[in-house]
Amino acid sequence: MVIDPRAILSLCLTSLILVGCVTDDGQGSPGPYVPVQPPIVSQPEPDPQPTPDTPEPIQGTELVLPHAEGRTLVRIALLLPFSAKSKALQDQARSMLAAAELAIFESNDLRLVLIPKDTGGTGAGADHAARTAIEDGADILVGPLLARSVSAAAKQARPHDIPLISFSTDQKVAGNGVYLMSFQPENEITRIIDFASKNEHFNFALLRGQTAYGRRVEKAMLRQVLANGGSITDIEIFPRETNKMNGPASRIAHTNEREAALDAWQLAGGIGDPALDPEFEFELPYTAVLLPESGIRLQSLAPLLPYFDVDPRKTKFLGTSLWHDETLNREPALLGGWFPGPDPQSMEAFLGSYQRAYSQKPERLAPLAYDAIRIAGIISEADDEGQIQIRRDWLEDENGFTGATGLFRFSKNGLVEHQLAVFEMRRGRFEVIDPAPTAFDLPSF
């Protein structure tokens, strides 16, 4: 049965309080955003220059339904870039708001109030959104997306001792009341290197892009390979241009050494296929190579290794969660490769609920928004005076939480740890070859 999104909202409005979204670009001018299912709680101010194709922003006021009168409320501000210049960011924001509304509805917690706020995708916008959310009585802030926006919002939240659960991957903004909900490359590298090491891979190579993400992957890989008693024999870095990948790929394949060994073999009388001759002496110094790339860049990079005679049947190709992309599971060079990702059973349950509610697939970050909203309700309680308290000791529970992204927990420094499954790339599908752990290792005393 397909449920119309407006029907979901109608049900939500019978069981929660939703605060209207006020959009702002950080400079005082209203943006064009209207929530996925906006509750009309007051008449909007007219836009000075309205256009036929752009809906006017809603200037919201708090709507308290009769069943909520006298109830202790938990106000959750959702800070997202609804009016960002980037359409991709706008799409993410809309989908994350839809997931947040779904989380409120499915929690059946009548205390929860959702307060969407537009950051505009800027630091100034995030500062303004956080400040107005706090003025509206927010008990906890969820968002923003970008590191500069998180820093700006945190400056407003910290003096009021209001925790902030953000979606940035930049660990520099974590801590002192700021928690990162997003998947961290360090977490993923730990999982895939541990799994590879348990399967007798101890010598690794890394072929990465010249990016901040690539640098973080390299640092995490060096640490985790060493922790498993292994070594990284080769590291090659390629520039952003895909037409400049050949050189690094050739070097990591040890093409010059291979050709020298082939010349020596032929001079010694070798004929035919050297791979079939035990007298041909050449082996790569590693048995697994990590390719932390995605999309078209990965589709350009991966085939270069077989081209330079790195055989995926003999050398294990490893990736990150960026590989969990249906456009990649028919790439011949990647077949048989391993990569980490969220627990598929938990994710499938969320995807099914979202699809039934909105008749479309969610954007990539929507499950994180769903989980952040769900735990915001779990970690709140009323004190003796009836005031809502956000329990940070509950938020930092070592046992963690289970949500759309599987099992996860926050550390005291604000970083998140997700329990991840390991997938193998099969033709047309991803196969779980090592399920996500169902519990965290707890310290023994």
C-alpha positions as CSV (number, residue, x, y, z in Angstrom):
1,M,0.0,0.0,0.0
2,V,1.4,3.4,-0.9
3,I,0.8,6.2,1.6
4,D,0.7,9.7,0.3
5,P,3.2,11.9,2.1
6,R,0.5,14.5,3.0
7,A,-1.4,11.7,4.7
8,I,1.7,11.0,6.8
9,L,1.9,14.6,7.8
10,S,-1.8,14.6,8.8
11,L,-1.1,11.7,11.0
12,C,2.0,13.3,12.4
13,L,0.0,16.5,13.2
14,T,-2.3,14.4,15.4
15,S,0.6,13.1,17.4
16,L,3.2,15.8,17.5
17,I,3.9,19.5,17.3
18,L,5.7,20.7,14.2
19,V,7.2,24.2,14.1
20,G,7.2,26.0,10.8
21,C,10.4,26.5,8.9
22,V,11.7,30.0,8.6
23,T,14.2,30.3,5.8
24,D,17.1,32.8,5.8
25,D,20.3,33.2,3.8
26,G,22.1,34.5,6.9
27,Q,21.7,38.1,5.7
28,G,18.1,38.6,6.6
29,S,16.5,37.8,3.2
30,P,14.1,34.9,2.9
31,G,15.0,31.9,0.7
32,P,12.8,29.9,-1.6
33,Y,12.5,26.7,0.5
34,V,9.2,25.1,1.4
35,P,9.3,21.9,3.5
36,V,8.4,18.6,1.9
37,Q,5.0,18.7,3.7
38,P,4.8,22.2,5.2
39,P,2.2,22.8,7.9
40,I,0.5,26.1,7.2
41,V,0.4,27.6,10.6
42,S,0.2,31.3,9.7
43,Q,-0.1,33.5,6.6
44,P,3.3,33.9,4.9
45,E,4.7,37.3,4.2
46,P,4.7,38.1,0.5
47,D,8.0,37.9,-1.3
48,P,9.1,41.3,-2.6
49,Q,9.8,39.7,-6.0
50,P,7.6,36.6,-6.3
51,T,8.1,34.3,-9.3
52,P,5.5,31.8,-10.7
53,D,7.7,28.8,-10.3
54,T,9.2,29.5,-6.8
55,P,6.9,28.9,-3.8
56,E,7.0,31.6,-1.1
57,P,8.8,30.7,2.1
58,I,6.6,30.0,5.1
59,Q,7.1,32.2,8.2
60,G,6.1,29.7,10.9
61,T,4.9,30.0,14.4
62,E,4.5,27.3,16.9
63,L,1.4,25.3,16.7
64,V,0.3,23.5,19.8
65,L,-2.4,21.0,19.3
66,P,-5.0,20.3,22.0
67,H,-3.7,16.9,23.0
68,A,-0.3,18.5,23.7
69,E,-1.5,21.1,26.1
70,G,0.3,20.8,29.4
71,R,2.7,18.2,28.0
72,T,6.5,18.5,28.5
73,L,7.9,18.9,25.0
74,V,11.3,18.0,23.5
75,R,12.1,20.6,20.9
76,I,14.5,19.3,18.2
77,A,15.9,21.9,15.7
78,L,16.9,20.6,12.3
79,L,19.4,22.8,10.7
80,L,19.8,22.1,6.9
81,P,20.7,24.0,3.7
82,F,17.2,24.2,2.2
83,S,18.0,27.2,0.1
84,A,21.7,26.5,-0.7
85,K,23.0,27.5,-4.1
86,S,23.8,23.8,-4.9
87,K,20.8,21.8,-6.0
88,A,22.4,18.7,-4.7
89,L,22.5,20.2,-1.2
90,Q,18.9,21.3,-1.6
91,D,17.9,17.7,-2.6
92,Q,19.8,16.3,0.4
93,A,18.1,18.8,2.8
94,R,14.6,18.0,1.5
95,S,15.1,14.3,1.8
96,M,16.6,14.6,5.3
97,L,13.7,16.6,6.4
98,A,11.3,13.9,5.1
99,A,13.3,11.3,6.9
100,A,13.2,13.4,10.1
101,E,9.4,13.7,9.8
102,L,9.2,9.9,9.3
103,A,11.3,9.4,12.5
104,I,9.0,11.6,14.5
105,F,5.9,9.7,13.2
106,E,7.4,6.3,13.8
107,S,8.6,7.1,17.2
108,N,5.0,7.7,18.4
109,D,6.6,10.0,21.0
110,L,4.0,12.8,21.6
111,R,6.6,15.0,23.3
112,L,8.7,15.6,20.2
113,V,8.6,18.9,18.3
114,L,10.5,19.3,15.1
115,I,11.8,22.8,14.3
116,P,13.3,23.0,10.7
117,K,15.7,25.9,10.1
118,D,17.4,26.9,6.9
119,T,21.1,27.5,7.0
120,G,21.4,28.4,3.3
121,G,24.5,26.4,3.1
122,T,26.6,29.2,4.6
123,G,28.3,29.8,7.9
124,A,26.4,33.0,8.5
125,G,23.1,31.2,7.7
126,A,24.0,28.4,10.1
127,D,24.8,31.0,12.9
128,H,21.4,32.6,12.3
129,A,19.5,29.3,12.2
130,A,21.1,28.1,15.4
131,R,20.5,31.4,17.2
132,T,16.8,31.5,16.2
133,A,16.3,27.8,17.0
134,I,17.7,28.5,20.5
135,E,15.4,31.5,20.8
136,D,12.5,29.2,19.9
137,G,13.4,26.9,22.8
138,A,15.3,24.1,21.1
139,D,16.7,21.5,23.5
140,I,19.0,19.9,20.9
141,L,20.3,20.9,17.5
142,V,20.5,18.4,14.6
143,G,22.7,19.4,11.7
144,P,24.1,21.3,9.8
145,L,25.9,19.5,6.9
146,L,29.0,21.4,6.1
147,A,32.0,21.9,8.5
148,R,32.0,25.7,8.4
149,S,28.3,25.7,9.2
150,V,28.8,23.2,12.1
151,S,31.4,25.5,13.6
152,A,29.1,28.5,13.3
153,A,26.2,26.7,14.8
154,A,28.3,25.3,17.6
155,K,29.3,28.8,18.7
156,Q,25.7,29.5,19.4
157,A,24.9,26.2,21.0
158,R,27.9,25.8,23.4
159,P,27.2,28.8,25.6
160,H,23.7,27.4,26.2
161,D,25.0,23.9,26.8
162,I,22.9,22.6,24.0
163,P,24.3,19.5,22.3
164,L,24.6,19.5,18.5
165,I,24.5,16.3,16.4
166,S,25.9,17.2,13.0
167,F,26.3,15.5,9.6
168,S,29.8,16.8,8.8
169,T,32.7,14.4,8.3
170,D,35.3,16.9,9.5
171,Q,36.6,15.6,12.8
172,K,38.1,19.0,13.6
173,V,34.6,20.4,14.5
174,A,33.8,17.5,16.9
175,G,33.9,17.6,20.7
176,N,32.8,20.0,23.4
177,G,29.1,19.2,22.8
178,V,29.4,18.6,19.0
179,Y,28.8,15.0,17.8
180,L,29.3,13.8,14.2
181,M,26.6,11.4,13.0
182,S,28.2,10.8,9.5
183,F,30.2,7.8,8.4
184,Q,33.9,8.5,9.1
185,P,36.5,7.1,6.7
186,E,38.7,6.1,9.7
187,N,35.9,3.8,10.9
188,E,35.5,2.2,7.4
189,I,39.3,1.7,7.0
190,T,39.6,0.0,10.3
191,R,36.8,-2.4,9.4
192,I,38.1,-3.4,5.9
193,I,41.8,-3.7,7.0
194,D,40.9,-5.8,10.0
195,F,38.8,-8.1,7.8
196,A,41.5,-8.3,5.1
197,S,44.1,-9.1,7.7
198,K,42.0,-11.9,9.1
199,N,41.9,-13.3,5.6
200,E,45.7,-13.5,5.4
201,H,46.4,-10.1,3.7
202,F,49.2,-8.4,5.4
203,N,51.0,-6.5,2.6
204,F,48.9,-3.6,1.1
205,A,49.1,-1.0,-1.5
206,L,47.2,2.3,-1.7
207,L,46.1,4.1,-4.8
208,R,44.4,7.3,-3.8
209,G,43.3,10.7,-5.1
210,Q,45.1,14.0,-4.2
211,T,42.3,15.1,-1.8
212,A,41.7,15.7,1.9
213,Y,39.6,12.5,1.9
214,G,42.5,10.5,0.4
215,R,44.9,11.9,3.0
216,R,42.6,10.8,5.8
217,V,42.3,7.3,4.3
218,E,46.1,7.1,4.0
219,K,46.6,8.1,7.6
220,A,44.0,5.7,8.9
221,M,45.3,2.8,6.7
222,L,48.9,3.3,8.0
223,R,47.7,3.1,11.6
224,Q,45.4,0.0,11.1
225,V,47.8,-2.0,8.9
226,L,50.5,-1.5,11.5
227,A,48.1,-2.5,14.3
228,N,47.5,-5.8,12.4
229,G,51.2,-6.5,12.0
230,G,51.3,-5.7,8.3
231,S,52.9,-3.2,6.0
232,I,52.0,-0.8,3.1
233,T,54.5,-1.5,0.4
234,D,53.3,1.0,-2.2
235,I,51.4,4.4,-2.0
236,E,50.6,6.2,-5.2
237,I,48.6,9.5,-5.5
238,F,46.9,10.7,-8.6
239,P,45.6,14.2,-9.4
240,R,42.0,15.1,-9.9
241,E,42.1,14.8,-13.6
242,T,41.1,11.2,-14.7
243,N,43.4,11.4,-17.7
244,K,46.4,11.6,-15.3
245,M,45.7,8.3,-13.5
246,N,47.8,6.2,-15.9
247,G,51.2,7.1,-14.4
248,P,50.4,6.3,-10.7
249,A,48.5,3.1,-11.8
250,S,51.5,1.9,-13.8
251,R,53.9,2.6,-10.9
252,I,51.8,0.8,-8.4
253,A,51.6,-2.2,-10.8
254,H,55.5,-2.2,-10.9
255,T,55.3,-2.1,-14.7
256,N,59.0,-1.3,-15.1
257,E,60.1,-4.2,-12.8
258,R,57.7,-6.5,-14.5
259,E,59.0,-5.7,-18.0
260,A,62.6,-6.2,-16.7
261,A,61.7,-9.6,-15.4
262,L,60.0,-10.4,-18.7
263,D,63.1,-9.4,-20.7
264,A,65.3,-11.6,-18.5
265,W,62.8,-14.5,-18.8
266,Q,62.8,-14.2,-22.6
267,L,66.6,-14.0,-22.8
268,A,66.7,-17.2,-20.8
269,G,64.6,-18.9,-23.4
270,G,61.2,-18.4,-22.1
271,I,58.3,-18.5,-24.6
272,G,54.5,-18.3,-24.4
273,D,52.7,-17.0,-21.4
274,P,55.1,-16.1,-18.6
275,A,52.3,-16.5,-16.1
276,L,52.2,-20.3,-16.8
277,D,56.0,-20.7,-16.4
278,P,57.3,-21.2,-12.9
279,E,60.6,-19.9,-14.1
280,F,59.2,-16.5,-14.6
281,E,60.1,-14.6,-11.4
282,F,58.0,-11.6,-10.7
283,E,55.5,-11.0,-7.8
284,L,53.9,-7.9,-6.6
285,P,55.0,-7.0,-3.1
286,Y,51.4,-6.7,-1.9
287,T,48.3,-9.0,-2.0
288,A,45.7,-6.3,-1.6
289,V,45.2,-2.8,-3.0
290,L,42.9,-0.1,-1.6
291,L,41.0,2.2,-4.1
292,P,39.1,4.8,-2.0
293,E,37.2,6.3,-4.9
294,S,33.7,6.4,-6.2
295,G,31.6,6.8,-9.3
296,I,33.1,7.7,-12.7
297,R,36.5,8.2,-11.1
298,L,36.6,4.7,-9.8
299,Q,35.3,3.3,-13.1
300,S,38.2,5.1,-14.8
301,L,40.8,4.0,-12.2
302,A,39.9,0.3,-11.5
303,P,40.4,-1.0,-15.1
304,L,43.8,0.5,-15.3
305,L,45.2,-2.0,-12.9
306,P,44.3,-5.1,-14.9
307,Y,45.6,-3.2,-18.0
308,F,48.9,-3.0,-16.3
309,D,48.7,-6.7,-15.3
310,V,47.5,-6.5,-11.8
311,D,45.1,-9.5,-11.8
312,P,42.0,-9.0,-9.5
313,R,41.8,-12.8,-9.2
314,K,45.2,-12.8,-7.4
315,T,45.3,-9.3,-5.9
316,K,42.3,-8.4,-3.7
317,F,40.8,-5.0,-4.6
318,L,39.5,-3.1,-1.5
319,G,37.2,-0.1,-1.2
320,T,35.3,2.1,1.1
321,S,31.5,2.6,1.5
322,L,31.7,4.8,-1.7
323,W,31.7,1.5,-3.6
324,H,28.1,0.8,-2.5
325,D,26.8,2.2,-5.8
326,E,24.7,0.2,-8.2
327,T,26.5,1.8,-11.2
328,L,29.7,0.0,-10.1
329,N,28.6,-3.6,-9.5
330,R,29.0,-4.5,-13.2
331,E,32.5,-3.2,-13.5
332,P,34.7,-6.3,-14.3
333,A,37.8,-5.0,-12.5
334,L,35.9,-4.6,-9.3
335,L,34.2,-8.0,-9.2
336,G,35.3,-9.9,-6.2
337,G,36.4,-6.8,-4.4
338,W,35.6,-6.1,-0.7
339,F,34.3,-3.0,0.9
340,P,32.5,-1.9,4.2
341,G,29.1,-0.5,4.5
342,P,26.0,-0.1,6.8
343,D,24.1,-3.1,8.0
344,P,21.8,-4.0,5.1
345,Q,18.9,-5.3,7.1
346,S,18.6,-2.1,9.1
347,M,19.0,0.0,6.0
348,E,16.4,-2.0,4.0
349,A,13.8,-1.5,6.8
350,F,14.3,2.3,6.6
351,L,14.3,2.3,2.8
352,G,11.0,0.4,2.8
353,S,9.4,2.8,5.2
354,Y,10.6,5.8,3.3
355,Q,9.5,4.4,-0.1
356,R,6.0,3.6,1.3
357,A,5.7,7.1,2.8
358,Y,7.0,9.2,-0.1
359,S,7.0,6.9,-3.1
360,Q,10.6,7.7,-3.9
361,K,14.1,6.8,-2.8
362,P,15.8,8.8,-0.2
363,E,19.0,10.8,-0.7
364,R,22.2,9.3,0.7
365,L,22.2,11.2,4.0
366,A,18.5,10.7,4.8
367,P,19.1,7.6,7.0
368,L,21.5,9.7,9.2
369,A,18.8,12.3,9.7
370,Y,16.3,9.6,10.7
371,D,18.7,8.2,13.3
372,A,19.7,11.5,14.7
373,I,16.0,12.5,15.3
374,R,15.2,9.1,16.9
375,I,18.0,9.3,19.4
376,A,17.2,12.9,20.3
377,G,14.0,11.6,21.8
378,I,15.7,8.7,23.5
379,I,18.3,10.8,25.4
380,S,15.9,13.4,26.8
381,E,14.0,13.4,30.1
382,A,12.2,15.9,32.3
383,D,13.8,17.0,35.5
384,D,11.9,17.5,38.8
385,E,10.8,21.0,37.6
386,G,9.4,19.6,34.4
387,Q,12.3,21.0,32.3
388,I,13.7,18.9,29.5
389,Q,17.3,17.7,30.0
390,I,19.4,16.1,27.2
391,R,21.4,13.4,28.9
392,R,24.8,13.3,27.4
393,D,25.8,10.3,29.4
394,W,22.9,8.5,27.6
395,L,24.1,9.9,24.3
396,E,27.6,8.5,25.0
397,D,26.3,5.1,26.1
398,E,29.0,2.5,25.2
399,N,26.3,0.1,24.2
400,G,25.2,2.4,21.4
401,F,21.9,2.7,19.5
402,T,20.3,0.8,16.7
403,G,18.8,2.7,13.8
404,A,18.5,2.9,10.0
405,T,22.3,2.8,9.7
406,G,22.6,-0.2,12.0
407,L,24.4,-0.1,15.4
408,F,26.4,3.0,16.3
409,R,27.7,4.9,19.3
410,F,29.2,8.2,20.2
411,S,32.5,8.7,22.0
412,K,33.1,11.5,24.5
413,N,35.1,13.4,21.9
414,G,32.1,13.6,19.7
415,L,33.1,11.0,17.1
416,V,30.7,8.2,16.0
417,E,31.6,4.6,15.5
418,H,29.3,2.5,13.2
419,Q,29.3,-1.3,13.2
420,L,29.7,-2.1,9.5
421,A,29.2,-5.2,7.4
422,V,31.7,-6.3,4.7
423,F,30.4,-6.7,1.2
424,E,31.8,-8.5,-1.9
425,M,31.2,-7.0,-5.3
426,R,29.3,-9.5,-7.3
427,R,27.9,-9.1,-10.8
428,G,24.8,-7.1,-10.4
429,R,24.6,-7.2,-6.6
430,F,26.5,-6.7,-3.4
431,E,26.9,-9.8,-1.2
432,V,27.4,-9.6,2.6
433,I,30.4,-11.8,3.4
434,D,30.8,-10.7,7.0
435,P,27.8,-9.3,8.8
436,A,27.9,-6.2,10.9
437,P,28.6,-7.0,14.6
438,T,25.5,-6.9,16.8
439,A,27.3,-5.4,19.8
440,F,30.3,-3.3,20.7
441,D,33.4,-4.5,22.6
442,L,33.2,-3.0,26.1
443,P,36.2,-2.4,28.3
444,S,36.8,-4.9,31.0
445,F,37.6,-3.8,34.5
